[in-house]
Amino acid sequence: MSPSASKAILITGCSTGIGRATAQRLARAGRTVYATARSVDAIADLERDGCKLLALDVCDEASMTAAVRAIESAEGAVGALVNNAGYSQSGPIEDVPIDLVRKQFETNVFGLVRLTQLVLPGMRAQRDGRIVNISSMGANFTFPGGGYYHATKYALEAISDALRFEVAGFGVKVVVIQPGLIKTNFGERAVAELPEAQGDGPYAGFTEKVAQATRDVYEEGAMAKLGSGPDSVAKVIEKAIDADKPKARYRVTPSAHAMIALRAVTPDRGWDAIMRGQFPQPGKS
Ligand code: NDP
């Protein structure tokens, strides 16, 4: 690795939550940070922390290309990419309109893949780079009503595993972060994305319960106390960027460790029984 290799960090989804906390933490530590969001207005204040700002929508090819070009012309290459932008398109598998399913994959998976493809030539040329993909504890188990979101995180993990092998020889390291429950706008958006519960529809009671369970976990219930703030993830992202030999996966929060361990030792029928204790099963009165 050349000492002159670019260490500039590109982060997606910095308007709120984990992306914002990561941009602030790294910029305040004196790093070169390109904070990005769909709307630059939403991140204008990050300039005071020392961030450079760019518009970037992970569903828009032109904005991704322009952002990567801007960084490459200023820095030579993107040194580290933090693929953070994402949301949960919650809802029953049968009920979520297919265009919204496509949008979910477009944002959480294809956007991440495309941006990775765009930064890799620069990283390979300088034989140094790091790609940090924000997955979830939910890449290890699935809650009913969250099938599509979990599917995107499982997909991201498979892609990261393949990529880690494929680019290691070029000096590029790939890391996956698996946060547990983090208090951000995530829960509110997941509830907002639920398909409207039809009063007499087959999933009405179920969808309402998914909304309530999400609110309980993120905002109101006893579970919400288990949640950590976004800086707990930002700290681990910093470690993943800085470590000479980063781990392939970092789990963040006690809830992530506990839930992943529980699922690993629970047979599928046992898991379904636990879920029946949490959610009304559609089709059963
Ligand atoms: P937030 O809702 O606070 O932040 C999500 C960010 O993603 C926002 O900045 C949002 O921007 C951005 N985003 C959404 N769509 C796009 C798009 N098309 N292009 C660019 N940016 C976009 O949630 P979190 O900070 O919690 O989520 C960050 C990541 O962490 C996600 O990948 C999520 O899956 C993951 N995660 C979160 C957990 C949690 O408990 N909070 C747990 C495990 C993983 P905008 O304001 O424009 O919508």
Residues whose N, C-alpha, C, O or C-beta is under 5 A from the ligand:
A	BS01	NDP	G13 C14 S15 T16 G17 I18 G19 R38 L56 D57 V58 C59 N84 A85 G86 Y87 T107 I134 S135 S136 M137 P179 G180 L181 I182 T184 N185 F186
